[in-house]
């Protein structure tokens, strides 16, 4: 019991610190990568290669004046940054990030809280994130902020459904909602990583995760061209910074989720020595490195997409969410459920590489009509073209 | 449909969002590895293709004669024409009746760098210069006195000549 408490506290502190430092470095990475993509150099003055830039930014934000709009709802205005910040961090608590660490007192799971219902916990907490944004928009008493908050709520609720639906397929294969079991299920072979048997679910999950984290092309809640800065227009100094930290922590959490659900979590591909006891410190470190690398790739994907794509129009966003993503996710779940039932119950296959590859073939078959027929002029239509069709 | 709105029929059936996205991402990824165009200013002061025009009007410079005295004869034309009223001139006269400036100060903060002082100067004494780095740690350091104006060494501006508009 004492060991559990001590190890948990240590894990909380370490994970929180690493996450915060990671988020700080991520802001720098975003600025430098965006600069490189625009043939610029980006911030490289503070410290070697600009590595201390986040510290300088943080210091500036701490010393800046906090403004409080006269007509704002004071309590909610102060609460909102924390409301958006906390769920982003809480979600990370159930994500296993390395193989268990052996200590003289017993093995320590490398996850802050190894909840049996880890997956449901994530769905619950990722929905909470919208409160911070909506409350920020509403309590600012500013029409732009309010519009940003409204957009955020509509968008996050719409895409939440597709997000949940796409992960149902993962649960069908894992047969369990504990994330460490989801990982264990994917570990034995590279082709059992869920991205292969469930490629389309992964695609839907990525798109929905971009919408959930309010990143381009789904950054309508901020939409600086239309709404100044959206829901955080009225915020300054550290409270403004909190929204940024929340956004980036959400990105880290979403990337960690993609890794866990579709890319085998902390599993190192092509080997199985990392998946079985006896656990050693080196195994923990190696799997931690594998996990970080995968998360880093997804974070790069986030940044890459952000500096490539323009923002959706609001009606396109809603059309994509409700007319494409939701039916797609629903249809996909039923197809996968049928396939799993057929392979498992009728053909009595156990879940092995053959099973996974068959599902992968099915995904490729499904992807062809999706990307070559449905994609043409349906996913994002211009409003002018639609008017022209109607008249 | 409002008057004057042109409806463009788009080739919707041929437009693919996913393909366009992948194309765009390939492009941004290429740019990630391209040489950067940024000139790192204080370290790389004059990049190969980045030099000031000889007509640049920057920090003032007072030219001197062979004895090292300012060429200025304190005629008072430059403070007269200065639109920003940034030139302070107190004329003096020596025992031979030659006028010279007792005080000649230019406030570089007020100056709008129009170059009228150089144009109007009958002695070709005061000039605007091809120079732009004049930052200081205090405001009063921006008031250049005669000694400091004479001590400037940067090239002087060749002002725009109406008879030779392209500078040939």
Interface residues (C-beta under 8 A of the other chain):
Chain A: X33 X35 X36 X37 X38 X39 X40 X41 X304 X305 X307 X308 X309 X371 X375 X376 X377 X379 X380 X381 X382 X384 X385 X387 X388 X391
Chain B: X1 X7 X8 X9 X10 X11 X12 X13 X14 X15 X16 X17 X18 X19 X21 X24 X25 X27 X28 X29 X31 X32 X33 X34 X35 X36 X37 X38 X40
